[in-house]
Amino acid sequence: MIGFRKRIEKASSGKSRIILANDLDDTSAGILEKKTIANINKLSKYLCAIKFNFHVILPLSDKSLTKINRLAHSKGLQTIADIKLNDIGNTNMIAHTTTLEMWI
């Protein structure tokens, strides 16, 4: 398997070195998926990668995440899961609330 550094170098070769922070702040999985797909389709030619935070990852199903990941890869983009906690209060709240809703 090729490491991330090599993949990101390949994705940015002859293209931009810009990574889109697709940090959408919505709780509707349908809206998150639709906006993310639109961002990939509109902006992929200007990017080398797209990053998703907990706000996007947690509400989406495996099927939606796979669909988004495959679309990004088909456009030559790398995908990055930004899953750190305790960095931004709002991220902690979203992670807590969404995870709690999953178990209730």
Residue pairs with C-beta under 8 A, 6 or more apart in sequence:
4 78
7 78
8 48
8 49
8 78
11 48
11 49
11 76
11 77
11 78
12 48
12 49
15 45
15 46
15 47
15 48
15 76
16 46
16 47
16 48
17 48
18 46
18 47
18 48
19 47
19 48
19 49
19 50
19 51
19 80
20 39
20 43
20 47
20 49
20 50
20 51
21 51
21 53
21 82
22 36
22 39
22 50
22 51
22 52
22 53
22 56
23 51
23 52
23 53
23 55
23 56
23 82
24 31
24 32
24 35
24 36
24 55
24 56
25 55
25 90
26 32
26 35
26 55
27 59
27 94
27 98
28 59
29 59
29 60
29 61
29 64
32 55
32 56
32 59
32 60
33 60
33 64
33 67
33 68
36 52
36 56
36 68
37 67
37 68
37 71
39 50
40 50
40 68
40 71
40 72
40 75
40 77
41 71
41 75
44 72
44 75
44 76
44 77
45 75
47 77
48 77
48 78
49 77
49 78
49 79
49 80
50 72
50 77
50 78
50 79
50 80
51 79
51 80
51 81
51 82
52 68
52 79
52 80
52 81
52 82
53 82
53 83
53 91
54 82
54 83
54 85
54 91
54 94
54 95
54 98
55 91
55 94
57 65
57 81
57 83
58 94
58 95
58 98
58 99
58 102
59 98
60 68
68 79
69 79
72 78
72 79
73 79
84 91
85 91
85 92
85 95
86 92
